[in-house]
């Protein structure tokens, strides 16, 4: 499996937007979703986020695995851990919980409150993922650096992020090569047995040579940048960005969601909502 | 004979070397986060077994606090974006990773006089990794102020303690191994 940002949404309406829009939208939605606790309001946010996501025209078959992983694994663990937490949070903390059933061997109470809180957390993650996908799939990987620079990040840090994104496919290939080389020596990357320490130790023959080799190879990059006088003056970026009225419109829409969410929170209108069909 | 001396750069300066080493560290962290994202810690809230976490403390310990912070912060953000398409959703976890790298980078500044041999350096690296994890990940308690359903008990028992245990093990095992592997190369490279 090769790790890389894939530009699947190339040519879509969203990919034609200024890349700063694709970074600002999830940032704003993070703020908005953190203000909301009511699952009904978060479901409205999910609908809006889905509208935004659909503008990226990301082919379903190409991201099916990611979505299934997100829905199944993250959803399962969110629900499982939400249940263990007992749902005694927020407005539910002081009230008597509605016990639906008890898991026999452990005596854990499964409450309507716990399921409601877990569902709320799950819906929030889905909303964030919907606006996060376009960053990975509808933004040219080469635009990360310049977009962050134009958002106010210092040149050196923008270059650092740019380099990180560019290094990912290289590092990923190096990882595969190292696994193959170690497999020839008898290493079994598919072994699943053992606890955390065993698993960590089992990965050492892969990531130690990979890490040390990559860092040793960085000297060429450092020399190349130093020879081009990196960091001695103001940097000029090849790609020019222009924020158009449509970009303002999208950012403005997300800004409106943030303001609305904050207003609901401050007014006390976004408390945890007990799913009614659980307590009938 | 003419000799030329060059002052060592301040650990707080952001040089080309800081940028490139941090970028490589972050890329390694992100890629390995992506490739091992399926190993969840049971009975925890989205805490994963991440042996690659040792790369964060190693970069901090070896290349300084700034490189450590950037490796942890950017690596975790990009890794989450690759794995979950949600790099910003839990930004406080990324900051916590960055702080761990930062704290690990402070140890060589405080304890330079005690690191006289490769063995003592490895032991210091292991201690630095564990302390950095315990201190850096305190930042995740910020979640209580951000997400309404998070309580102190949940944060402590289902997030902080599992992640500190798992990451401390990773840091204590991986950081000294990487330090010992890097030292001879560092001498060869003249850094």
Interface residues (C-beta under 8 A of the other chain):
Chain A: X1 X3 X5 X26 X27 X30 X34 X37 X66 X69 X70 X73 X74 X77 X78 X81 X82 X84 X85 X88 X89 X90 X93 X117 X120 X121 X124 X125 X128 X129 X132 X133 X135 X136 X137 X156 X157 X159 X160 X161 X163 X164 X165 X167 X168 X170 X171 X172 X175 X196 X197 X199 X200 X201 X203 X204 X207 X208 X209 X210 X211 X212 X214 X215 X216 X218 X219 X221 X222 X225 X226 X230 X231 X272
Chain B: X14 X15 X16 X17 X19 X20 X21 X22 X23 X24 X25 X26 X27 X28 X30 X31 X32 X34 X35 X36 X38 X39 X40 X41 X43 X44 X45 X46 X49 X51 X52 X55 X58 X70 X74 X75 X78 X81 X82 X84 X85 X86 X87 X88 X89 X91 X146 X147 X148 X149 X150 X151 X154 X158 X166 X169 X170 X173 X174 X177 X178 X181 X182 X185 X189
